[in-house]
């Protein structure tokens, strides 16, 4: 479990996302899924705080971030209220299809980019969609992450935008998990202990990614999006 958390921290440090994708499947072999999800909340909180603080100077250059986060916050509230009525499987499959379509577009048209003007217009609706999915299923990252990647930001601005978005998600998720009884004091203590192996590897991943060129980082992000979409597809089709 410590190795799984460390691997998740490494990927998080390198790409700004992916800790649950790496760590959850392994943690879920030792714990039930709800326990594993709750266990990750403090490593996610601390890692996103660390990245948001480290790249805070980049946040003022990400013009679409205010609209993205505002839409995301509203979407989380709506998604939380609709959690019982929205079809999680259909939503997850739709997200997987969107991510695969974007990856295919990038492979067919390597120079595709969402312009800053279009990005500002789309940020609110994209944020709302991502937040809606986060509130309803706990998995809002693929939509927001795909959109941020399509903006083709510099690596540090990319990481700043991702960390701000995920920080919003986890801040909302913690009281929600506590309210439904999934985040008890005992699990909160376990989650606090889980911060150590995860955060040991976050700076390592960041250090290695910092030595990659922009093109290599872009390819790394595309690969991670493919893994995320494939996991969503397999999990929901198998279910």
N, C-alpha and C positions, 0 to 999 in steps of 0.2 A: 504493500500500500504506500509506503514511503517512496519507493522507486516510481510508482505511478504518479504520485504528487510531484516528485521532482521532474519527471518527464513532462508533465503538464505545465509546470512552471517554466521549463526550458522553452517550450513552444510558445507560451504566452510572452516570454521575454523577447523572443525572436520576431514574432509576428503581430503581437498585440491581441491575439485571440487564440482559442483552441484548447485552453486548459480542461474544460469539461469533456471535450471530444476525446482527449487522450486519457484523462484520469478516470472518468466515470465508468467506462466498460470494465476496467480492472477493479475499481473499488466495488462495483456491483457484484463481483464474484465472491466477495467476502461479506458484503452488507446488502440489505434490500435497497432498491433504487431510491426510495424517498430518503433513507438515512444517508446514502451517498451524496445526493443532491444537497441536503442540509449541511453535510460535512464540508462541502466546498465553499460555502458562502464567505467565510472569513479569509481563506486564501484568495478568493476572487476580489473581495473588498480591498485587502491590503495590496495585492499586486496592481490593481487598477489605480488605487491612490498613488502608489509609487510611480507608475508610468505617467499618470496625469501631472504629478508634481515635477517629475524629471523633464517632461516636455511642455511645461506650462507656458513657456515663451512662445511656443508654436500655436497655442490655442487662439490667440488674437488674429492669426493669419488664416484660420479656417472659417471663412465667411458664412458658410451654411450651418455652422454648428448650433447656433441659437435656435434656428427653426427646427433642426433635426431633434434636438433635445426637448423642445417644447411640444412638438408633435409626439415624441416618444412618451413623455410623461402622460399626456392625455390618452394615448393609446393603451398604456399599461392600466390606467384606471378603467377604461371601457372594457378591455380584455378580461380584467379580473372579475368584473360584474357579469360578463358573458361566459365565464369559464365552463359553466355547466351545460350551456346550450351550443357552443361552437364545436364542430366536429374536428377534434385534434388531428386525427389521421389525415383527413382531407387537407387541412391547413398545412401540415408538415410535407405532404406529397407535393402540394402546390409550390411551397418554398423550394423544395429540392428541384422541381422542374425549372423554376426561375433561375436558380443558381447554375444549373447545367446549361440553360440557354445562354446565360451571360458568358460562361466559360467558352462555349462553342463560338459565340460571337467574337470573343477576344482571340481565339485561335484562328478563326477565318479572317478577321480584320484586326491584326495586332496593334494597329495605331488608333483603335477606337477609344474615345475618351468623352466623358460627360463634361461639357464646358462649364466654367464657373457660373455663367448666367443661368443656364438650364439647371445646374446643381442647386442654386438658391431657390428656384421655383419648385423643384422636386423634393427638397429637404423636408419640408413640413409633412407632406403626404407619406414619404418614405419613413420618416420618424414615427408617424402615427401607425403605419402598417407594422413596423418592427416592434413598437410597443404593444400593439394589439396582440401580436403573436407571442410576445414575452409574457403578457398578462394571462393569456389563455392557455399557453403550453409550456412556458418557461424557456423557450428557445427562440428568442428574437434576434440573435446575433447574425444569422445568415443574411437576412434582408439588409440590415444596416451595414454589415461588413461588405457585402457585395456592392452596395451603392458607394461606400467610401472608396473601395478599390477602383471603381469605375471613374472616380474623379482624378485618378492618377496623380495623387499628391506625392510630395517628397516623403521619404521614409519616416522622418521624425514627425511631420505634420499628420501623416497617416496614423501613426501610433498614438499621437495626442488625441485625434478625433475618436479613434476606437476606444481608448481608455475612458474618455469622458462619457461616451455612450454606455459602455458596460458598467461604469460606476453608477450611473443613474439606475440601470437595471437592478444591480445588486442591492442598492440602498432601498429600493422599493421591495425587493424580494425578501429581505431579512424580516421585517415586521410581518409580512404576509405568511411566511413559513412559521413564525412564532404564533401567529393568530390561529392557524389551523392545527397547531400542536406538533408540527414536524421538527421545529427547532426548540428543543428543550434545553435546560441548563447543562445537562450532561453532554448533549451533542454539541452545544456551544463550546464547551471545554475541549472536546475532541477536535472541533473545527479550529480552535485557537492553537492547539498542538500541531495541526496539519499545516499551519502557516509556515512552520520552520522548514520542512523539506521542500515545499513549493518555492519559498522565497530564496532559498539558497541557490536555486537554479535559474530564477528569473534574470538576475544580472548576467549570468553566464550566457543565456540565450541572447540577451540584448547585446553583449560584447561581441559575440560571433556575428550576429546580424549586422552590427555596425561596421563590420569589415567586408560585408558583401556590397557589390555595386547595386545601383538602383534597378538594373535589369534583373539581376539575380534575386533581389528581394521581391520584385514583381512576380517572377516565376514561382517563388516560394509561396506567395499569397494565393496564386492561382491553384497551386497544388493543394493547399489547405482547404480552399473552397470546394474543390472536387471531393476531398475526403469527407467534409462536412455534409455535402449533398448526398454522397453515396451512403453515409451512415443513416441519414434521414430516410432515404429510399429503402434500404434494406430493413431497417427497424420497423417501418410502417407496412411494408409489403409482407414481411414475415409475420407481423401481428394480424 
